[in-house]
């Protein structure tokens, strides 16, 4: 995803009346061979802490990861989050709302794990309410994992497929990152602010569309011709640099 996007300008500076929503993997930090192997730089935690204070708390992390994993990665920060692609929402007051897992999910996870053992490097990630099948370390497993996910939909009523970078997920159809951002914008301290969303993946497209509809700023990390984002930065390092520059000076 590295490289400059000649079709989209870089994002403008933030203002204190903005609400900032940030994807994690591929946006704030680089991808790793396994989801648990990503590294969150200490400087990024400091930057997010300063930005959150400057925005009066209107900063949230928007991710496919689980809430407890996000808290562990960014500790000691405990920010508002839209986790599991919008199926878990923690508002600024600490209240957590989460979709209930479907009864059939454990059996689907077990079958997915059996399949992954047949493809060295493939990974099944059990998120409780959803399941992610990864083939980053074994590209040849993409076809069988996609086929498994498509077939598993019949066992999971009310679910949909969510493709991503070297991954496909089975997630409840009742929410996505766009609906999660919209929900947070109804809550203090986000309410009444102009939204800004930074993301890199297909999972972030609903968020871009929601932000665009509200006159906000949508920022794609990397290059993708069919994205709804209207601004772009080349990679996570440039996102961290942009965020860091916003914490300095009166005009940030």
N, C-alpha and C positions, 0 to 999 in steps of 0.2 A: 504493500500500500504506500510505500515511500514514493516521493516525487511531488513536483509542483502541479497544481491544477490551474491551467491557464484560463479556464472558463469561469472560475470563481475567485473573487478577491479575498484577501485575508479578512478576518473579523475586525470590526472597529473596537475601540476601547469601551470597557464597561462604564456604566454610570451607577450611581448609588440607588437609582430606582429600578435597576434590573433585578431579575431573579435568575440565578445561575444553576443549570442542571448539567451534570457531567457524567458521561459514560466512563467506565473504568478500563476494561481490557481493550487494547488497541487504540485508546484515546488518551487516557492519562498515563498509562504504563504500557510497555511493549508486551506482546504475547510471549508466552513461554511454552516449552514442550508439553507441560502438564499444567492444568489450571492452578494447582496449589503452589507452583514454582515461580509465580510472578513476584517481582520485587517492587515495593513502593518506597521510593527514596525519602529519606527523612526531610529533605528540603521541600518535597511536595506536601507533606503533612503540615509543615510550617506555613507554606503558601496558602493552603486551603483554610487553615485556622485564621490567618489574617484576613483573607477574603470574606469568610463567613462573618467575622466581626464587622468588617467594613460594610457589608450588605445587610447588617442587622439580622443575621441568621438565615437570609434567603439564598442558601446554597444547599443543594441536594445531590447525592450520588444516585445515578440511575443505571441499573446493572442487571444482568442475568444471574448474578451470584446471589447466594442466600444472605440474609441480614447478618447472621452471626459471623459469616466469613468476611463480609465487608468491614464489620467492626474490628475484627482481628487484624485485618490488613492495614487499617488506618488508625489503630489505637495509638494514642489515647483519645483521638477524635471520636465523637459519637454524633454524626450528622443526620439530618433527615435523609431517608433513603426510599427509593422505589426499587425494590429487589425482585428477583425472579421474573424479569420482564414485566413488572407491574402487578404481579400477583401477591406481593407483600409490600405494604406501604407503612412507613413510620413517619409520622408528622413531627414537627418541631417540638411539640409537647411530650414526645416519647410514646404516644399511643400507636400500637402496631395493629394493623388490619391485614389479614392474610387469608387467601383462598384455601379451603379445606381439601386435602388430598383425596383422590378418588380411590375406592376400595380395590380396584383392579391393578393399581399402580405397582405394588410389590411384585406381583407375578410377572408383569412386563419387564421390570428391572432385572429380575432373575433370569429371564430368557435373554435379555440384552447382554447381560454379563457372560452367559454361556457363549453367545455369538462372538463377543469381543475376545474371549480366550482363544478363539480359532484364528485370530488375526493379531499377531504380535504387535504391540504398540497401540492398538485401538483401546478406547477407554469409554466406559459408561459412567456418567456422573448422575448419581441419584440426588435430586434436590427436594424430595418429598412430594411436592405438588406437581413436579415436572421431572423430565429425564432428558439428559443431553448425551448424544453419541458423538464422540470425537475421533477423527482420523488424521489429525495433524502429523502424527509420527508414522503413519502407515497409509499413504494415499490410496493404495490398492483396496483398502477396506471401505472406501466411500460408497461404492455401488451396493454391496451387501448391507451396509448400515442404513443407507437411504431406503432400500427395499424393506428392511425390517421396520423402520419407522412408519412407512406408508401402510404396511400391513397391520401394524399395531393400532392404528387409528380406529379400526373396527372394534377393538377391545376397550377403547377409552372414549365413550360418548361425551360430546361437548369439548373435545380437544382439537387442536390444529397443529400443523407442522410449522416450525419456525427455523428456517435455514440461517446459517451464519458462516463465519470463516472456519472451514474445515470441521464443521459441526452441524448437526441437525437436532432440533429439540422437539419434544412433544409437550405442548403447553396448553392449559385451559384457554378456550377461545374468548373468555369473558373480559380479558384485559390485555393491554400491551403498554409499551413505554409512552405512547401518546396519551392514552387515557390516564396513566399514572401522573404524568406531568400536569394534565388538566385538573386532576383531583387535587394535587398539591397547590395549584394556583388558586384554589378555593379556600385554602387554609392560610392563617397567619404563620410566618411573616411574608409569604409569597403573594398573597392576594393583592391585586391592584398594581402589580409590577409587570414590566415588560420582560418576557422570558427569553433566555439565551440557552441553547442546548448544543453541546459538543458530543458528537458520536462518530463512529466509523463504519458500522456494520449494517446489514440489511435489517437487523432487529431495531435499529435506531430510526429507520425511515418514518414510522408512525409518530415518533417524537418530533422529527423535523417538520412534518406536515402540521402537527398541532401548534408548534411554535410559529410557523409561517402564518397560519390562520389568525393568530393573535397579534400579528405585527411585530413578532420577535426576530431574533437573530439565530439562524441555524448554521452550524459549522460542521462540515465533513472533514474527518481526519483521513488524508490520503486522496485517492482519485477514483471516482466512479461516475461514469457518464450519466447514469439514470437516477442519480440521487436527487431528492427534493431539496437538499441543502443549498443555501445561497451563498455561503462563504466556505473557505477551505483553509486548512493548515496541513503541511505535508506528513507529519508523523507525531507520535506522542512527545518526543523531545521538544518540538516546536510548540506544542500545546502547553507544556510546562513552562517554557520560556515566556509565552504570551501571558499566562496566568501570573507568573512571577513579576512581569513588568507592570501588571495592573495593581500591584501592592505597593508601588513606589510613586510618590508624588500626589499632589492635590487633584490632578486631572485623571487619575486612574479610574 
